[in-house]
Amino acid sequence: MRRVTYEELLSSDSPELILKTKDKKFTFKEKSYSITDDTIHGKGNFIYLEEQSWEPFEGQFSVKDVESIKLNKMGKISENPEVFITTKEREYILKSERSSYWIDNDTIYGKGQSRLIAGQFDGDIGINDAEEIRINKSNIGTTIVLASIPVLILVGIAIIALSIGGPISIMD
């Protein structure tokens, strides 16, 4: 991954693109974006670089979407701890009371607070809004050549060993 100039970005053949603005980091897979004048048009993912504000939550989400669950036991023993649940796109805080959340089959129902941490993006970003632009250009040809060198060396050693007159013994 390397930083690129505006000229390099315009002349690139659409490798993976990572663009940071003041508050978000966008990632676009290869061939999922285009550049016109000073605008990147595309479909990708984003994460917030700054924490977003919490908003009231009452609803449900699938257990399959849960990436982590943490229990915060701050405060007095008599106080109810909070449950922090993180999914791919949101963070949730639910009070650890029986009435605040419940699980039915593979769905979590609850009341508490949530905030957006990431999501999918489909639209335009002005290049002038970017604080940093990086491209990840994988070169499969170079990778194959570099990976094949150790194999060729081992094959060469085996051919030399067999041509000498038999197996090489290290324990003589």
Secondary structure, 3 states (H helix, E strand, C coil): CEECCHHHHHHCCCCEEEEECCCEEEEECCCCEEEECCEEEEEEEEEECCCCCCEEEEEEEEHHHEEEEEEECCCCCCCCCEEEEEECCEEEEEECCCCCEEEECCEEEEEEEEEECEEEEEEEEEHHHCCEEEEECCCHHHHHHHHHHHHHHHHHHHHHHHHHCCCCCCCC
